[in-house]
Amino acid sequence: MTPYSLAFYVDVVTTGTVLGLRPADSPERVAEVLGPDFGDNVHEYGLCRDHGLAEFHWTRESAGSPWEAHHFTLQVHRLTFRRGAFVEPVLRERYGRFTPRLRFDKLRRLLERRGVPLVEIPEGPANAPYYRTFWQPESEVEISVIGMREEYRTPSDLRVGDVSAIRAPLTADEVEIRRERARARLP
């Protein structure tokens, strides 16, 4: 099969889930699957549950309101300086060791072989050309890739073509908004 952690990333991009966890799952469900070792960054209107490589985010209208799912992010860039030590044990048990870098060209090639296309979409003006974003329409997953290196704008330990993060969901409506904003910036 696919070597090391590449199989994990292919699964995430193809399904839009992390070990079957959807962005819409509750904090309790995420902890049940990924384990009890996590850090919470919580404030009145938001919760980020950091499991290591995977972070899940929720929002709410007020302190008394229930949490509503927002998105998950795989903080792939962390692998370059933390190595695999912070990767959730359940991920290491299932997928093996995680390499320090995820090269986008390898990931894209594996996805294309499986019939899973990626579409490049406009990056926001604050991040372009330093980052490029690719989107998988069916799973609503976005992949953030280093497009150009610059001190203080991109992580010093990543190279052009390295994946920085993987997030879901990114809806078709949100992609269209990005495209409209990009067209509005054209001269």
Backbone hydrogen bonds, N-H to C=O, Kabsch-Sander energy under -0.5 kcal/mol:
donor,donor_aa,acceptor,acceptor_aa,energy
5,S,97,R,-0.6
6,L,3,P,-1.7
7,A,4,Y,-0.8
8,F,5,S,-0.5
9,Y,5,S,-1.9
10,V,6,L,-2.5
11,D,7,A,-2.3
12,V,8,F,-2.5
13,V,9,Y,-2.6
14,T,10,V,-2.4
15,T,11,D,-2.5
16,G,12,V,-2.8
18,V,21,L,-1.9
19,L,17,T,-0.6
21,L,18,V,-2.3
25,D,22,R,-2.0
30,V,26,S,-2.3
31,A,27,P,-2.2
32,E,28,E,-1.9
33,V,29,R,-1.8
34,L,30,V,-3.2
35,G,31,A,-1.7
38,F,36,P,-1.1
39,G,50,D,-2.4
41,N,48,C,-2.6
42,V,40,D,-0.7
43,H,46,G,-2.8
46,G,43,H,-0.8
47,L,58,W,-2.4
48,C,41,N,-2.2
49,R,47,L,-0.5
49,R,56,F,-3.0
50,D,39,G,-3.3
50,D,48,C,-0.7
51,H,49,R,-0.7
51,H,54,A,-2.8
52,G,54,A,-0.5
55,E,73,T,-2.7
56,F,49,R,-2.1
57,H,71,H,-3.1
58,W,47,L,-2.5
59,T,68,E,-2.7
60,R,45,Y,-1.5
65,S,62,S,-1.5
68,E,59,T,-3.5
70,H,57,H,-2.4
71,H,57,H,-1.1
72,F,168,A,-2.7
73,T,55,E,-2.7
74,L,166,I,-3.4
75,Q,53,L,-3.0
75,Q,73,T,-0.7
76,V,74,L,-1.9
77,H,164,S,-2.4
78,R,75,Q,-1.6
79,L,76,V,-1.9
80,T,77,H,-1.2
81,F,78,R,-0.8
82,R,78,R,-2.4
83,R,79,L,-1.2
85,A,82,R,-1.0
86,F,83,R,-0.5
87,V,84,G,-1.4
91,L,88,E,-1.0
92,R,88,E,-2.0
93,E,89,P,-2.8
94,R,90,V,-1.5
95,Y,91,L,-3.1
96,G,92,R,-2.1
99,T,97,R,-0.5
103,R,101,R,-0.6
104,F,161,G,-2.9
107,L,103,R,-1.9
108,R,104,F,-3.2
109,R,105,D,-2.1
110,L,106,K,-2.3
111,L,107,L,-2.4
112,E,108,R,-2.8
113,R,109,R,-2.0
114,R,110,L,-1.0
114,R,111,L,-0.6
115,G,112,E,-1.7
116,V,111,L,-2.8
119,V,135,W,-2.6
121,I,133,T,-2.5
127,N,124,G,-1.4
128,A,124,G,-2.1
130,Y,127,N,-0.9
131,Y,127,N,-1.8
132,R,145,V,-2.7
133,T,121,I,-0.7
134,F,143,I,-2.3
135,W,119,V,-2.8
136,Q,141,V,-2.8
140,E,136,Q,-1.7
141,V,136,Q,-1.2
142,E,167,R,-2.8
143,I,134,F,-3.1
144,S,165,A,-2.9
145,V,132,R,-3.0
145,V,143,I,-0.5
146,I,162,D,-2.7
147,G,130,Y,-2.8
148,M,130,Y,-1.4
153,R,150,E,-1.9
154,T,150,E,-2.0
158,L,155,P,-1.6
161,G,146,I,-2.6
162,D,159,R,-2.3
163,V,102,L,-3.0
164,S,144,S,-3.2
165,A,144,S,-1.2
166,I,74,L,-1.5
167,R,142,E,-2.6
168,A,72,F,-1.9
170,L,140,E,-1.7
175,V,171,T,-2.1
176,E,172,A,-2.4
177,I,173,D,-2.0
178,R,174,E,-2.0
179,R,175,V,-2.3
180,E,176,E,-2.6
181,R,177,I,-2.4
182,A,178,R,-2.2
183,R,179,R,-2.3
184,A,180,E,-2.1
185,R,181,R,-1.1
186,L,182,A,-0.7
186,L,183,R,-0.8
